[in-house]
Structure formats: C-alpha cells, structure tokens
Amino acid sequence: MLMAGQTYRKAEEVLETNAQTQAAAAAQREAQQRLSQLRPVVRDKSEQARVIAQTIVLDTYKALERGIPPGSSLRTLLG
C-alpha cells in the first residue's frame, strides 16, 4: 500500500511529465507549421520541375560542403 507522501510524489511526477509532453507537442506543431510555410506552392509542371531542380542543387551543395575540409580553396570558391 502506498503512503500519502509517495502518492503525492507520483502525482507530481505524472503532472510534470504531462506538462513536458504538452510542451513538446506544442513545439512540434509550431515547427511543422513553420515548415509548411517554407514549402513552395507548385502550380504547374514546369514550376514543379524548377523546385525539384533547386532542391537537388541545394542538397548537392550541402553534401559538397560537408566533404570539403575547412580552409580549402574549393570551400573559399563556393562561398
């Protein structure tokens, strides 16, 4: 049988966990909302192709940037 003090502590832990879960869910909703605002709105096929090409170029640039050692002249050229 649990004592009153133990029950109270357990209730506090549950409430604290619930508050943390709610805060995390709110942060996740906000992040998803911001991401949805960043996604381009595509109206036709040519615009969709342009968006896909831009995404490929950006991903390629990021991959190159990670692979180039700091201080390299290539990194300087890429900006």
C-alpha positions as CSV (number, residue, x, y, z in Angstrom):
1,M,0.0,0.0,0.0
2,L,1.4,3.4,-1.0
3,M,1.8,6.1,1.7
4,A,0.3,9.5,1.1
5,G,3.8,11.1,0.5
6,Q,4.6,8.5,-2.1
7,T,1.3,9.0,-3.8
8,Y,1.8,12.8,-3.8
9,R,5.3,12.5,-5.3
10,K,4.0,10.1,-8.0
11,A,1.2,12.5,-8.9
12,E,3.7,15.4,-9.2
13,E,5.9,13.2,-11.5
14,V,2.9,12.5,-13.7
15,L,1.8,16.1,-13.9
16,E,5.4,17.2,-14.7
17,T,5.6,14.5,-17.4
18,N,2.3,15.7,-18.8
19,A,3.5,19.3,-18.9
20,Q,6.7,18.3,-20.7
21,T,4.7,16.2,-23.2
22,Q,2.3,19.1,-23.9
23,A,5.2,21.5,-24.3
24,A,7.0,19.1,-26.7
25,A,3.8,18.6,-28.7
26,A,3.3,22.4,-29.0
27,A,6.9,22.9,-30.1
28,Q,6.4,20.1,-32.7
29,R,3.2,21.7,-34.0
30,E,4.9,25.1,-34.3
31,A,7.9,23.5,-36.2
32,Q,5.5,21.7,-38.6
33,Q,3.6,25.0,-39.2
34,R,6.9,26.8,-39.9
35,L,8.0,24.1,-42.3
36,S,4.7,24.1,-44.1
37,Q,5.2,27.9,-44.7
38,L,8.6,27.2,-46.2
39,R,7.4,24.6,-48.7
40,P,6.9,26.2,-52.1
41,V,3.4,26.2,-53.7
42,V,3.6,24.4,-57.0
43,R,1.0,25.4,-59.6
44,D,2.2,23.7,-62.8
45,K,4.6,21.0,-64.1
46,S,7.4,23.5,-65.1
47,E,7.3,25.1,-61.7
48,Q,7.4,21.6,-60.1
49,A,10.5,20.7,-62.2
50,R,12.2,24.0,-61.1
51,V,11.5,23.3,-57.4
52,I,12.9,19.8,-57.8
53,A,16.0,21.1,-59.6
54,Q,16.6,23.7,-56.9
55,T,16.2,21.0,-54.2
56,I,18.7,18.7,-55.9
57,V,21.2,21.6,-56.3
58,L,20.9,22.6,-52.7
59,D,21.3,19.0,-51.4
60,T,24.3,18.6,-53.7
61,Y,25.9,21.8,-52.4
62,K,25.3,20.7,-48.8
63,A,26.9,17.3,-49.4
64,L,29.9,19.0,-51.1
65,E,30.2,21.5,-48.2
66,R,30.3,18.6,-45.7
67,G,33.0,16.8,-47.6
68,I,35.4,19.8,-48.2
69,P,38.0,20.3,-45.4
70,P,38.0,23.7,-43.7
71,G,40.4,26.2,-45.2
72,S,40.3,24.5,-48.6
73,S,40.4,26.8,-51.6
74,L,37.4,25.0,-53.0
75,R,35.4,25.9,-49.9
76,T,36.5,29.5,-50.4
77,L,35.4,29.4,-54.1
78,L,32.0,28.0,-53.1
79,G,31.5,30.8,-50.6
